[in-house]
Amino acid sequence: LIKLGQFLSARVDVLPVEITNELQGLQDEVPPVDPFVLRQILDTEFESLDNHFYEVEMAPLAAASLGQTVRGWLLNPEGERGAAVVLKVLRPDIESIVRTDLEALRVVAPILMRYGPIRRRADVPALLEEFAETLWEELDYKAEVYNAKRFKTMFLHEPRVYIPKVYEELCTERVLVLENVENLKINEVEEIKALGINVRQVAEQLIEVYLYQIFKAGFFHADPHPGNIFIRPRGEPLSEEDRLAGMERPFQIIFIDFGMVGRLSPEFKNNLAQVLIGIVQSDARTVINAYDRMGFFLPGTDLERIVQAQATIMERIEGRNLRELSNPDPAEMQQIGNEFRDVLFDFPFQVPQDFIYLGRALGILSGIASSLYPDVNPWYQVERFGLEMINAQRPNIELNRESFLQLAERIRPYLGLPAQVQRVVRAAENGRLRVQSTDPIANRRLERIERRLNFLNWSIIGAAGLLSGTLIYLNRQNKEGQNGHLNGSNGHKGEE
C-alpha cells in the first residue's frame, strides 16, 4: 500500500493538494529481508550462489517495499574475485501480497464510485487498473532488463552518458544482476566540484539528456532521484597546475534502476505538436481535440463548452505585446504552478499516467539542476527540441527561431504574470468577465472553465517542450540568461 500512496501522491488531478502533499512524504523503505532468508532465495535462484559468485554481502545497499539490493562480486574463470555487481532481489511472496491487496482495492473501487464528487472527478476503476499495471511492471524483472538494454542502445554512441551492463545470463524472474557503478550521487555538489568537474556543464548535460529521452526517443527514466543518477569522473585527476590553468575534468552521467519508465507514443507526441500548432494558428478546436485524443478529458465532458472557453482565451491574448518566454521569472512560474495544482481537483479531466511520470521526472530534475547550478538556463535546448518537433509534425509550416519566439509570445499569456492572472480571475469572480451565451448557468460554467483552462494549457504546453524548460526553472533564481548550451545529442548510453 506504500506504492499506492506514492502513486496517488502525483495525482493532483484526482486528489486535493493537501492530501497529495501528505502522500509525497511516504518513503519506499521497509525493514530488510532476513539475511538467512535472502541467502535461501539466492541459492534457489542460482542452484547455489557459489556457482556464479565469489562473494555476496547480505547486508542491503537499499531495502524497498518490493525488493532490495545487495553488493557482490562475480566468480572469474580462475576461481578468483571478478567484476563488482549489484543484485536486485524481489521480496519473498511479494506477488501474492500484491495480488491480495489489488483484489481488496477492486472491491472498494465500485463503492467509491457511488460517491458523487469522486465519480465526477475520477474513473476509479481505470485508475486502479493503471496502478496495477504500473505495479506489476515494477515486479517484472524481465521488463526491467528490456528497459536497461533499450537505454543502453539509446546512449551507445554518447560518451557523456553511461548505462551499466546487465548480466542477462544471470538474471532470473526474481533476481537482477547488474554492473556495480557506485559513484558520486548527482546531488553531492561539493564533492563533484572538488574533482574539478564543471557543475554548470553537469546541469546542462542532464537537461539535454532528458530532453532527448522525452522528445526524441519517447522513452524516459521516470524515477530520476539522486540515488539513481551518479557522476563519474573520466581521465586522470587534475593537478594543481591544471586547476590554476582553468582545466576541467570530463565526466559521465550514469543512470541506474529502470524499473519505472515513461513512454510517449508517436501519436502522443504528434498531439503535443498539434497543441502548439493550434496555438500558432489560433485554432481552439485543434487544441481541444488534441487534448481529447491524449485522453485528458473524462467521459461525458462537454467539449463544446471547453472549445468556446479556449477560443475566448485566444481572442483575448491575440496581438498582445509581451516579453519573450525565454527569461521567465521563477517565482512567477512557481506561483502559477501552485495555483494550477489547486484548481485541478475541480476540473473534469484526468491526466494520463505517462504524463504524470513526465511531470514527476521534470519536478525532480528541477531540484537537481538548481542544486547543481541555480542560474542554468535550459531554454536553448528546449527551443531546439520544440522546433524540431513542430517541423516534423507539419513540414509545410516554416517555423524558424523568429516564428518560434512569436509562438512563445502567444504562450506567455497562458503562463501569465501573476498580476494578470489575478485580474482575470477577479474579473470572472466579480461577474465582469463574460462569454456569450443566452443561458446564465452556462455563462457561469464557461467562466469557471475559462479560468481553469488557463492552467490546463500551462501544464500541457509544458510537456510539449516549451514548459519543460520553465518547470526546470522552478526553485531557481534566474538572474540572467546563459549564453552557452550543449550541442545536440546524436545517441546515448547508461543503467542500474
C-alpha positions in Angstrom: 0.0 0.0 0.0 3.1 2.3 0.2 3.2 2.1 -3.5 -0.5 3.1 -3.8 0.2 6.2 -1.7 3.1 7.1 -3.8 1.1 6.6 -7.0 -1.7 8.8 -5.7 0.8 11.5 -4.5 1.2 12.6 -8.1 -2.5 12.6 -8.9 -3.3 16.2 -8.3 -6.0 15.7 -11.0 -7.8 13.4 -8.6 -7.0 14.5 -5.0 -6.7 17.9 -3.4 -3.2 19.3 -2.9 -3.5 18.9 0.9 -3.7 15.1 0.6 -1.1 14.8 -2.2 1.4 16.8 -0.2 1.0 14.4 2.7 1.3 11.3 0.5 4.5 12.7 -1.0 6.1 12.1 2.4 5.8 8.4 2.0 9.2 6.7 1.8 9.6 3.4 0.0 11.7 2.0 2.8 10.9 -1.1 4.9 13.0 -3.4 7.1 15.3 -5.6 5.1 14.8 -9.3 4.4 16.5 -11.6 7.0 20.0 -12.5 5.7 19.3 -16.2 6.1 16.1 -16.0 4.1 17.8 -13.8 1.4 20.6 -16.4 1.1 18.0 -19.2 0.6 16.3 -17.2 -2.2 19.6 -16.6 -3.9 20.7 -20.3 -3.6 17.4 -21.4 -5.0 17.6 -19.0 -8.0 21.2 -19.9 -8.8 21.2 -23.5 -7.7 23.9 -22.5 -5.1 25.2 -19.0 -5.0 28.8 -20.2 -5.1 28.4 -21.4 -8.7 28.5 -17.9 -10.0 29.6 -15.5 -7.3 32.9 -15.1 -5.4 31.1 -13.2 -2.7 27.8 -11.6 -1.9 27.3 -9.3 1.0 23.9 -10.0 2.6 23.7 -6.5 4.2 21.4 -4.5 1.9 22.5 -1.4 0.0 18.9 -0.4 0.0 15.6 -2.1 1.1 12.3 -1.1 -0.5 8.7 -2.4 -0.4 9.1 -4.7 -3.4 12.7 -5.7 -3.2 16.2 -4.9 -2.0 19.7 -4.7 -3.4 23.0 -6.2 -2.2 26.6 -5.9 -3.3 28.5 -8.9 -4.8 31.4 -10.0 -6.9 31.3 -12.5 -9.8 33.5 -15.6 -9.8 36.0 -15.3 -12.6 37.3 -18.3 -14.7 40.3 -18.7 -12.4 38.0 -19.0 -9.3 39.0 -15.6 -8.1 37.1 -12.4 -7.4 35.8 -10.9 -10.6 33.6 -7.9 -11.6 31.7 -6.0 -8.9 28.0 -6.3 -9.3 24.7 -5.4 -7.6 22.0 -8.0 -7.1 18.4 -6.7 -7.0 16.2 -9.3 -5.3 12.4 -9.4 -5.0 11.0 -9.9 -1.5 9.6 -13.4 -0.7 5.9 -13.9 -1.5 5.6 -10.3 -2.8 3.5 -11.4 -5.7 0.8 -12.9 -3.5 0.8 -9.9 -1.2 0.4 -7.5 -4.2 -2.4 -9.8 -5.7 -4.3 -9.8 -2.4 -4.0 -6.0 -2.0 -5.2 -5.4 -5.5 -8.2 -7.6 -5.1 -9.2 -5.8 -1.9 -8.9 -2.4 -3.8 -11.0 -3.8 -6.6 -13.8 -4.5 -4.1 -13.5 -0.9 -2.7 -13.4 0.9 -6.1 -17.1 0.4 -7.1 -18.1 1.6 -3.6 -16.1 4.8 -4.1 -17.7 5.4 -7.4 -21.1 5.7 -5.7 -19.9 8.9 -4.1 -20.8 11.8 -6.5 -17.7 14.1 -6.0 -15.4 11.1 -6.7 -17.4 9.8 -9.6 -17.3 13.2 -11.3 -13.6 13.7 -10.8 -12.1 10.3 -11.4 -12.6 7.0 -13.1 -11.6 5.0 -10.0 -11.6 1.5 -11.7 -9.5 2.8 -14.5 -7.1 4.5 -12.1 -6.8 1.2 -10.2 -6.0 -0.8 -13.3 -3.4 1.9 -14.2 -1.9 1.5 -10.8 -2.0 -2.3 -11.0 -0.2 -2.2 -14.4 2.5 0.1 -13.0 3.0 -2.2 -10.0 3.2 -5.4 -12.0 5.7 -3.8 -14.3 7.9 -2.9 -11.4 7.7 -6.6 -10.3 8.6 -7.8 -13.8 12.4 -8.0 -13.8 12.4 -9.2 -17.4 10.8 -5.9 -18.3 13.5 -4.0 -16.4 16.2 -6.0 -18.3 14.5 -4.9 -21.5 14.3 -1.3 -20.3 18.0 -1.3 -19.4 19.1 -2.8 -22.7 17.0 -0.2 -24.6 18.6 2.7 -22.7 22.0 1.1 -23.3 21.2 1.2 -27.1 19.8 4.7 -26.9 23.1 6.1 -25.5 25.5 3.7 -27.1 27.3 6.4 -29.0 27.1 9.1 -26.4 30.3 9.1 -24.3 28.9 11.6 -21.8 26.3 9.1 -20.6 26.8 5.6 -19.2 24.2 2.8 -18.7 25.6 -0.1 -16.6 25.9 -3.6 -18.0 23.1 -6.1 -17.3 24.4 -9.7 -16.8 21.4 -11.1 -18.6 22.6 -14.7 -18.5 22.5 -14.5 -14.6 19.1 -12.7 -14.4 16.0 -14.6 -13.3 12.4 -13.7 -12.7 13.3 -12.7 -9.1 16.9 -11.5 -9.3 18.7 -8.9 -11.5 22.5 -8.9 -11.7 23.9 -5.6 -12.8 27.3 -3.9 -13.1 28.1 -2.0 -9.9 28.7 1.6 -10.9 28.6 3.2 -7.5 30.0 6.7 -7.7 29.2 10.3 -6.6 25.5 10.9 -6.4 24.5 13.8 -8.6 23.4 15.9 -5.6 26.8 15.7 -3.9 27.7 19.1 -5.4 30.8 20.0 -3.4 32.4 16.6 -3.9 31.8 16.9 -7.7 33.4 20.4 -7.7 36.3 19.1 -5.7 37.1 16.7 -8.6 37.4 19.7 -11.0 34.1 19.0 -12.7 32.1 21.9 -14.0 28.7 21.7 -12.3 27.1 24.0 -14.8 28.0 21.6 -17.5 26.6 18.7 -15.4 23.3 20.6 -15.1 23.1 21.5 -18.8 24.0 18.0 -19.9 21.4 16.4 -17.6 18.7 18.7 -19.2 20.0 17.8 -22.6 19.9 14.1 -21.9 16.3 14.2 -20.6 15.0 16.3 -23.5 16.5 13.7 -25.8 14.7 10.9 -23.9 11.4 12.7 -23.9 11.2 14.3 -27.3 13.4 12.1 -29.5 13.2 8.6 -28.0 9.8 9.0 -26.4 11.2 6.7 -23.7 12.4 8.2 -20.4 13.7 7.3 -17.0 10.7 8.1 -14.7 12.4 8.0 -11.4 15.5 10.3 -11.6 16.0 10.9 -7.9 19.6 11.5 -6.8 20.1 7.9 -5.7 19.5 6.8 -9.3 22.0 9.2 -11.0 25.7 9.2 -10.5 28.5 11.4 -11.8 31.7 9.5 -12.7 34.9 11.5 -13.4 36.9 10.5 -16.5 40.6 10.6 -17.2 43.3 11.4 -14.7 42.8 13.6 -11.7 43.7 17.3 -12.3 46.9 18.6 -10.8 47.0 21.9 -9.0 48.7 23.4 -12.1 45.8 22.1 -14.3 43.3 23.7 -11.9 45.1 27.1 -11.9 45.1 26.9 -15.7 41.3 26.6 -15.7 41.2 23.0 -16.9 38.1 21.0 -16.2 37.8 17.2 -15.7 35.5 15.3 -18.1 32.7 13.2 -16.6 29.9 10.8 -17.4 26.3 10.8 -16.1 25.3 7.3 -15.0 21.7 6.2 -14.8 20.6 3.2 -12.7 17.3 1.5 -11.9 15.0 1.2 -14.9 12.0 -0.3 -13.1 10.0 2.8 -13.7 10.0 4.3 -17.2 7.7 6.6 -19.1 6.6 6.2 -22.8 5.4 8.9 -25.1 4.0 7.2 -28.2 4.4 8.9 -31.6 0.7 9.6 -31.6 1.0 11.3 -28.2 4.0 13.4 -29.4 2.1 14.3 -32.5 -0.8 15.5 -30.4 1.5 17.6 -28.4 2.7 19.2 -31.6 -0.9 19.7 -32.6 -1.5 21.7 -29.4 1.4 24.0 -30.4 0.1 24.3 -34.0 -3.4 25.1 -32.8 -1.9 27.9 -30.6 0.1 29.3 -33.6 -3.0 29.3 -35.8 -5.4 30.5 -33.1 -7.5 27.4 -33.7 -9.2 26.5 -30.4 -10.8 23.3 -31.7 -7.5 21.9 -32.8 -6.1 22.5 -29.4 -9.0 20.9 -27.5 -9.3 18.0 -29.9 -5.6 17.2 -29.3 -6.2 17.3 -25.6 -9.1 14.9 -26.0 -7.1 12.5 -28.2 -4.4 12.4 -25.5 -7.0 11.2 -23.0 -7.1 14.2 -20.7 -10.9 14.6 -20.6 -13.2 12.3 -18.6 -16.1 10.6 -20.5 -19.1 12.8 -20.7 -17.1 16.1 -20.7 -18.8 18.7 -22.8 -16.0 19.6 -25.2 -18.1 22.3 -27.0 -18.1 24.4 -23.8 -14.4 24.0 -23.4 -13.8 24.9 -27.1 -15.7 28.1 -26.5 -13.7 28.9 -23.4 -10.4 28.2 -25.3 -11.5 30.4 -28.2 -12.3 33.2 -25.8 -8.8 33.0 -24.2 -7.2 33.0 -27.6 -9.2 36.1 -28.7 -8.2 37.9 -25.5 -4.5 37.3 -26.0 -4.4 38.0 -29.7 -1.9 40.8 -30.6 -0.6 41.4 -27.1 2.9 42.5 -26.9 4.5 40.6 -24.1 8.1 39.8 -23.3 9.6 36.6 -24.5 9.2 33.3 -22.7 13.0 32.7 -22.7 13.5 34.6 -19.4 10.5 33.9 -17.2 10.7 34.8 -13.5 11.0 31.6 -11.4 8.8 33.0 -8.6 6.1 33.8 -11.0 6.2 30.3 -12.5 6.1 28.8 -9.0 3.1 30.8 -8.0 1.2 29.9 -11.2 2.1 26.3 -10.7 0.8 26.3 -7.2 -2.5 27.9 -8.3 -2.7 25.4 -11.1 -2.5 22.5 -8.8 -5.2 23.9 -6.5 -7.8 24.1 -9.3 -7.1 20.7 -10.9 -9.2 18.9 -8.4 -12.4 20.5 -9.6 -11.8 20.2 -13.3 -13.3 17.3 -15.4 -10.1 15.8 -16.7 -7.7 13.0 -15.7 -4.0 13.1 -16.6 -2.6 10.0 -18.4 -0.1 8.1 -16.3 2.9 8.6 -18.6 2.2 12.4 -18.5 2.2 12.1 -14.7 5.6 10.3 -14.9 6.8 13.1 -17.1 5.7 15.8 -14.7 7.2 13.9 -11.8 10.5 13.4 -13.5 10.8 17.1 -14.5 9.9 18.2 -11.0 12.7 16.0 -9.6 15.1 17.3 -12.2 14.2 20.8 -11.3 15.5 20.3 -7.8 18.7 18.5 -9.0 19.5 21.1 -11.6 19.0 24.0 -9.3 21.2 22.4 -6.6 24.0 22.0 -9.2 23.8 25.4 -10.8 21.0 27.8 -9.8 21.4 30.0 -12.9 21.2 27.3 -15.5 19.1 28.3 -18.5 17.6 25.4 -20.4 15.7 27.5 -22.9 18.2 27.0 -25.7 17.9 23.2 -25.6 14.1 23.4 -25.2 13.9 25.7 -28.2 15.8 23.4 -30.5 13.7 20.3 -29.5 10.5 22.3 -29.8 11.3 23.5 -33.3 12.2 20.0 -34.4 9.1 18.5 -33.0 6.7 21.0 -34.7 8.6 21.0 -38.0 8.5 17.2 -38.1 4.7 17.3 -37.5 3.9 20.0 -40.0 6.7 20.3 -42.5 4.8 22.9 -44.6 5.0 25.3 -41.6 8.3 27.0 -41.9 8.9 27.6 -38.2 12.3 29.2 -37.6 13.7 30.8 -34.4 11.8 34.0 -35.1 8.5 32.4 -35.5 9.2 30.1 -32.5 9.7 33.2 -30.4 6.4 34.5 -31.8 4.9 31.3 -30.5 6.5 32.0 -27.2 4.7 35.4 -27.2 1.4 33.6 -27.7 2.1 31.1 -24.9 3.3 33.7 -22.5 -0.2 34.9 -21.6 -1.2 31.3 -20.8 1.5 31.3 -18.2 0.7 34.9 -17.4 2.2 37.3 -14.9 0.7 36.7 -11.5 -1.0 40.2 -11.6 -2.5 39.5 -15.0 -3.8 36.1 -13.9 -5.2 37.6 -10.7 -7.0 40.4 -12.7 -8.7 37.8 -15.0 -9.7 35.6 -12.1 -11.0 38.6 -10.1 -13.0 39.8 -13.1 -14.6 36.4 -13.5 -15.4 36.0 -9.8 -16.9 39.5 -9.7 -19.1 38.8 -12.7 -17.3 41.3 -15.0 -15.9 38.6 -17.3 -18.5 37.4 -19.9 -18.6 34.7 -22.5 -21.5 35.0 -25.0 -24.4 32.7 -24.0 -28.1 33.2 -23.5 -28.1 30.8 -20.6 -26.9 32.4 -17.3 -26.0 29.0 -15.8 -23.9 28.2 -18.9 -22.3 31.6 -18.5 -21.1 30.7 -15.0 -19.9 27.3 -16.1 -18.0 28.9 -19.0 -16.3 31.4 -16.7 -15.2 28.6 -14.4 -13.9 26.5 -17.3 -12.1 29.5 -18.7 -10.2 30.2 -15.5 -9.1 26.6 -15.2 -8.3 26.2 -18.9 -5.5 28.8 -18.5 -3.9 26.5 -16.0 -4.6 23.4 -18.1 -2.9 25.0 -21.1 0.1 25.7 -18.9 0.5 22.1 -18.0 0.1 20.5 -21.4 2.2 23.0 -23.3 4.9 22.4 -20.8 5.1 18.7 -21.7 5.3 19.7 -25.3 8.7 21.1 -24.6 8.3 24.8 -24.1 7.4 24.5 -20.5 9.7 21.6 -19.8 12.1 24.4 -19.6 10.0 26.5 -17.2 9.4 23.5 -15.0 13.2 23.2 -14.7 13.3 26.9 -13.7 11.2 26.2 -10.6 13.1 26.8 -7.3 15.8 28.5 -9.4 16.9 32.2 -9.3 17.4 33.1 -13.0 19.3 36.4 -12.8 20.4 36.4 -16.5 20.2 34.1 -19.5 23.2 31.9 -20.2 25.0 32.3 -23.4 26.2 28.7 -23.9 24.4 25.5 -24.3 25.2 21.9 -25.0 25.4 20.6 -28.5 22.6 18.3 -29.7 22.9 14.6 -28.7 23.1 12.1 -31.5 22.8 9.0 -29.5 23.3 7.9 -25.8 24.3 5.1 -23.3 23.7 4.0 -19.3 21.6 1.9 -16.2 21.3 0.0 -12.8 
